[in-house]
Amino acid sequence: MENNDDYQEELAPITWDIRREGRAWTAEEFPARADRLIGKKLEIAQGKLFWNEETRHLLLGLLLENVGINTALKLGDIRLWKEAIKEIK
């Protein structure tokens, strides 16, 4: 069976479309996103989901597209979100 990490490298990068409100993926977007999850098992390594940052970022991007920024902001302290945004600018 093909190593999933090698397969991941062959896929074109995702152009994220993360909005304030969550959304469903279009028929064109679905394969580019779903194919990256094929063969991934939910795992915990050293207290974190998945073994590497790349997989965690992928999952975060997929979830943010589906649930939206507004929902994500409700999960943490708004003051910390604002601090982070200021630092990124």
C-alpha positions in Angstrom: 0.0 0.0 0.0 1.2 3.5 -0.8 2.6 5.6 2.0 -0.1 8.3 2.7 2.5 10.9 3.5 4.1 10.4 0.0 0.7 10.7 -1.6 0.0 13.9 0.3 3.1 15.5 -1.3 1.7 14.8 -4.8 -1.5 16.7 -4.2 -1.8 20.3 -5.2 -2.0 22.7 -2.2 -5.4 23.7 -1.0 -6.6 27.2 -1.6 -8.5 27.8 1.6 -11.9 29.5 1.5 -12.5 30.1 5.2 -15.3 32.5 5.8 -17.0 34.1 8.8 -19.9 31.5 8.6 -19.2 27.8 7.9 -20.0 26.3 4.5 -20.2 23.0 2.7 -17.6 22.2 0.1 -18.5 22.3 -3.5 -18.3 19.2 -5.7 -15.0 20.5 -7.1 -13.5 21.2 -3.7 -14.6 17.9 -2.1 -12.0 15.6 -3.6 -9.1 18.0 -3.0 -10.0 18.0 0.7 -11.4 14.5 1.3 -8.5 12.8 -0.5 -6.1 14.2 2.1 -7.9 12.5 4.9 -8.0 9.0 3.3 -5.8 6.7 5.3 -5.5 9.1 8.3 -6.3 7.6 11.6 -7.1 9.7 14.6 -4.0 9.4 16.7 -2.5 11.2 19.7 1.3 11.7 19.8 3.0 13.4 22.7 -0.3 14.9 23.8 -1.3 16.3 20.4 -3.7 15.1 17.7 -1.8 13.5 14.9 1.9 13.1 14.5 2.9 16.3 12.6 2.0 19.9 12.3 1.1 19.6 8.7 -1.7 17.1 9.4 -3.0 19.3 12.3 -3.0 22.4 10.1 -4.9 20.4 7.4 -7.6 19.3 9.9 -7.9 22.8 11.3 -8.3 24.3 7.8 -11.0 21.7 6.9 -12.9 22.4 10.1 -12.7 26.1 9.7 -14.1 26.0 6.2 -17.0 23.9 7.6 -17.8 25.8 10.8 -16.5 29.3 10.0 -14.4 31.9 11.9 -17.3 33.1 14.0 -17.7 29.6 15.6 -13.9 29.3 16.2 -13.8 32.7 17.9 -16.3 31.5 20.5 -14.0 28.7 21.6 -11.4 30.9 23.2 -10.8 34.2 25.1 -11.6 37.0 22.6 -8.8 39.1 24.2 -6.3 36.5 23.1 -7.7 36.4 19.6 -7.3 40.1 19.3 -3.8 40.0 20.7 -2.8 37.4 18.1 -4.4 39.4 15.2 -2.4 42.5 16.3 0.8 40.5 16.3 0.2 39.1 12.8 -0.4 42.5 11.2 
